[in-house]
Amino acid sequence: MNRRLEAIAALVRNGKGLVDVGTDHGYLPAALAISGYGGRLYASDINEAPLMAAKRTAEANGVSNRISFLLCDGLSLCPPEEIDTIVIAGMGGDLIVKILDEAEWCLDARYQLILQPMTKAEVLRYWLVYNGFGIDCETLAEDGGHLYQIISARFGKEIRLNDAELFAGSRFFSADKDLYARHLRRLSARFEHALSAMKGRDEGPRAGLYREISTQLTELERQL
Ligand SMILES: C[S@@+](CC[C@H](N)C(=O)[O-])C[C@H]1O[C@@H](n2cnc3c(N)ncnc32)[C@H](O)[C@@H]1O
């Protein structure tokens, strides 16, 4: 496994069962089975080829009997009673939202959601907050020059995030303060770049957007 998947695995608590949605190569469920995860493991993918790859990974590691393979869209074939952990990693934040939105049963405090958006983390955090999820913790994994955001969430705890925190995550939930500071610096640089590309737009039709980005940049710098 790479560091990103290792960081995801580190958030998994031993329990009743786990589904890895969009498993692709199936490294995560295989690694969990090998490392002694005691519950049932489900690996799902919408495409047949990745699911076949996941089956090969399980076979090669002698853990086929521990994992059930589901060819389906999102959580549609996942048995809610058999699991307590849902992992959705390596997809865009908007796709993760779509998958969660289509499985209303996951709005239940018995499920720990471990989510790793590749893009649009702010869309995912907005959906979580808006739908009554609390964020237990967030962690960042550094791999190949990228910083990956990993969110552990559970239904039933009210939290508030300002706009900058929707993009960056809140420092209160962040496990590694050094990586979090680097993550904030990278985001600030992105916002600064957007502002300089919009130079002169602090008046006129784009003024609202300009002011919004400026406010978020100020908030990110305040957090830093
Ligand atoms: C980039 S891979 C991520 C693999 C793995 N989860 C990881 O983090 O390394 C994305 C996988 O999600 C699958 N996928 C995309 N949309 C999906 C959906 N709606 N339901 C289930 N799987 C999906 C793709 O077929 C692909 O195998």
The ligand as a Gaussian input file, in Angstrom:
#p B3LYP/6-31G(d) Opt

LIG

0 1
 C       -9.019000       6.072000      -8.663000
 S       -9.776000       4.593000      -8.185000
 C       -9.548000       4.641000      -6.431000
 C       -9.170000       3.291000      -5.904000
 C       -9.023000       3.175000      -4.395000
 N      -10.273000       3.451000      -3.711000
 C       -7.936000       4.083000      -3.896000
 O       -8.242000       5.023000      -3.162000
 O       -6.768000       3.851000      -4.230000
 C      -11.504000       4.905000      -8.354000
 C      -12.325000       3.614000      -8.470000
 O      -13.682000       3.950000      -8.217000
 C      -14.499000       3.233000      -9.111000
 N      -15.769000       3.959000      -9.187000
 C      -16.045000       5.096000      -9.842000
 N      -17.333000       5.456000      -9.659000
 C      -17.876000       4.533000      -8.827000
 C      -19.168000       4.340000      -8.282000
 N      -20.184000       5.196000      -8.541000
 N      -19.383000       3.274000      -7.494000
 C      -18.389000       2.386000      -7.233000
 N      -17.138000       2.512000      -7.748000
 C      -16.883000       3.574000      -8.541000
 C      -13.694000       3.167000     -10.399000
 O      -14.099000       2.095000     -11.219000
 C      -12.263000       2.982000      -9.847000
 O      -11.933000       1.624000      -9.738000

